[in-house]
């Protein structure tokens, strides 16, 4: 237990002090482990320039888990998203700073998974605040400040996640749906390649919304999987391919409402914010999170 805790937080063997706590049974329960991890006398989260910083390690694990580490290599069609290149660095920094704050016990929510997926705040600088359409007092082009974002709950509604899981010229409900299923809820989403199916992308149609185009699937075999995938992906249609909020798509009102079934967070959700709130407290999501953390450390 002492080794597991130490490698999780500091990526190194346990100290004598931590081993002593383990032999005393202080790590036998989740409550005990939480107390020891936050005990300044043990110093697991103390800044140590000679060792791998725990906070940096946590941020790296979480960005790899959710795929937001790929934002630096994500590109967009400049004819559609002319301002993406100018804020791509800010999107990456937002997620990094949000995670750095949210994973520590001093953050609102106690560094919980609930805060990570359902928090109603984030860190923005002046260019990003403009993209998000919010006021960020004190923010400059370089300085990030904390702002309330009740309409962008948690990391899944931040620009980095929404940009990575989108196409270069439009949103991608399939990519977003599969990402949430596999990475957040550990729900299997078979690949068309593994099923020996040929994917036929929906034709561009300026008279239809993205949801309307992607609702029709080429074959019954495709439709079977997409009944689940689309239920997650369409929830994020309130955001375009670079994460800007929108209420209209191709001149029609956006429909981001979904119905989820077959999970411990079944229900009807108005949009991705409502879905993120449910995900943030779901037992299935917590088990999935633990699985990914274990894989990251194995």
N, C-alpha and C positions, 0 to 999 in steps of 0.2 A: 504493500500500500504506500509506503514512504517513497519507494522508487517510482511508482506510477504518478504520484502527486508531483514529485520533483521534476521528472522528465516532462510532464505535461506543462508545467509552469516555467521551468528554467532550462530544460533540455540538458540536464546533467544529473549525476547521482545525488542522492539525498545527503544532507549535512548530518552531523552528529546530533544536533538539536532536533531535527525532524525525525531521525531514527528513534531517539528517546521517546518522543511523543507517540510514535507507532507502537513501541513496546509497552507503553502505558495504556494502550487501547484508545488513544485519542482520535485515531483515524478510522475507527470501526464503523462509524455511521456517517451518512451524508452531512448531517448537521455538524458532526465533529470535524470532518474534513474541511468544511466551509470555514469553521472557526479558526482552524490552524492555518489555512491558506491566507487568511486576512490578519493573522497575528503578527504585529510588527516585530515582536521578539524573534520570531522564526525568520522573517524577512524574505519570504518567497517573492514578493513583488518589489523588493528594494532594488533601486537602480544600481547595477554592478557593471561598470565599464569593461571589466575583464571577462565577463560571461555574456552569453546570449541574452539580450534583454527580453524579459517575459512578455512585455506589452507588444514589442515588435514581432515576437514569435506568434502571439495570438492573432494579430492583424494579418500576418502572412497566411496562417492556417485558414482563417475565415474568408479571405479574398479568394484563395484557391478553392475552398468549398463551394462558394457561390459563383465562381467564374469571373468575378469582377476584376481579377488581376489581368484579364485580357483587354481591358479598356485601352491600354497604351498602344495596342496593335489594331484597334478597331478603326475602320475608315467609313466615311459616308459620302454619298453622292453630293458634291458641292452645289449642284443645281437645285437640290431639294433641301439640304441642310447646310446652308452657306456659313452659319456661325458655329458649326460643330467643332471644327479644327481649333477655333479660338478658345473654346471652353473645355476641350477634352482633358487637358491637364488639371483643370479645376474639378472636373467630375471625379477624376482619380483621387485628388486630394480630399475631396468631400468625404468619400467613402473611408479613406485612411483615417482621417481625423474623427469621423463619426465612430468608427470601430475603436480607435484608441481611447475614446471617452466611454463608450457604451460597455466595453468589456471589463472595465475596472469597477471595483466595488463602490467607488465614490460617485459613480454616475447615478442619475435618477433611475430608479428601478433596480438598484443594487447589482448592476452588471449581469442582468438576467437575459435569457433568450427571449423573454417577453419584450424587453426593451430593444433588443437587436432587431426583431421582426416587426414590432408594433409601436416603437417610439414615435412621438409626435413632434420631433425636432430634428435638426441636422446642423451641419457646419457649412457655411457658404461664404464666398467672397463676393465682391461687387459684380463682376461679370456673371457669375452663376446666379446671383440673386435676380439679375435682370432676366435671365433665361427662365427662372422659376416664377417670376412675377411677384416677388416679395420684397419687402423693405428690410434691409440689413444695416441698422445704424452702426457706424464705426467700421464697416467693412471697406476695404480698399481692393485694388486689383490683386494684392498679395496676401492681405490679412483676412483670415477666416474667422467668422464670429458665429456663435450659436443663435439660431432663430427657430421660432415655432413653425412647424410645417404640418398642421393637422390633416392636410389633404395629400400628404406624402408619407404615409406611415411606414417606418422602418426601412431597412436597406433595400428591400425588393422594389420600392417605389422611388428609389434614387436613380439619377441619370446614368450612372455607371452600369448598373444591372440592366436597365431598360435599353441602353445603347448596345451593349454587348450582345444581348439576345434580341436582335432586330436585324433587318436587312439594310443594305446600304441606302435604299431609296424609300423604305416604308417600314411600318411595324411588322412584327412577326409573331402572331399569336401561337403558332406551333412551337417555335423555339422557346418562347417564354413559358408556355404550358409544360413542355417537356422538362425545362430547367427546374421549375417548381416541383413537379412530380418527383423527379429523380433526386434532386439535390436537397430539397426541403422536407418532403414527405416520404421519401424512399418508396415511391410507388413505381413499379416497373413500367417502362414505356418502350415497347419493342421498336427496333430500328427497321425501316422498310427494307434495308439491304438484307438483314437477317431473315426477313419474311419473304425475300425474293419478289418484292413488289416494285414496280416502276412508278416513281413519283411524277405526277403531272401537275405542275404549278398552275393555279388559277390564272386565267388570262387577265391582263389589265383591263379595267372597265371604269372609266371616269364617272359613270352613273351609279356606281355601287360603293358602299363602304368596304373596308378591308374585311370586316366580319361577314358581310354578305357574300363576298367572293370566296372566303375560306370555309364557309359553312357547307358548300356543295363539294363533295368528295367524289373522285373519279370512280372508285369501285366500292362495293360493300365491304371488302376486306379492309380498305382504308378507313371507312366510316366506323368500323367497330372499335378501333383504337382511338380515333379522334373524338368519339363520344366523351372519353375521359380527358384527353389532351386539351380539347377546345374549351372544356368547362373551366380549366385553369387559365389558359392563354387569353381568352376573350375578356377576362376580368381586367386586363391591363390595356385595353383599347382606349382608355382615357388618356393615354400617353402615346406620342408619335414615335418614330424610329430613333430619336435622340433623347427621348424622355421629356419633351415639352408637353405640358398639359393641353388637352384639346377637348372640345365638346362637339366639334363638327369634323367630318371626314368626307371628302369629295362632295361637299354641299349637303350632306345628310347628317342628322343627329347621331352621335356615337352611342352605341348600346354596350355598356360594360357589365351588365347584370349576368350572373351565372348561377347555376345550381350544381352543387357538389354532392356526390353520393359515393358510398363505399368506403368512407373514412370515419374517424372519430370526430371530425369537424363538419359533418354533413349539414347542408342548409342552403338557403338562398342568400346571395350576396349582391349588393348593389354595384360594387366595383372592387378594384384591387385593394383599396384601403380597408374595406370591410373584410375581405378575404384575409389580408395580412393580419388583422386583429385576431381572427379565428385561428390562423396558423400559429400565432405567437403563444397561444396557450394550449395547443393540442398535444395530447400525450404521444400521439403517433409522430409528431414533428420532433418532440424531445428525444424520443428513441432514435429517430433518424439522425439527429444532430450528434448524439453520443456515438453512433456508429461511424460517422464521418470523422469525428475527433479521434477515435481509436485507430482508424485507417491512417490518419495523418501522422500518428505517432509510431505506427508499427514499423 
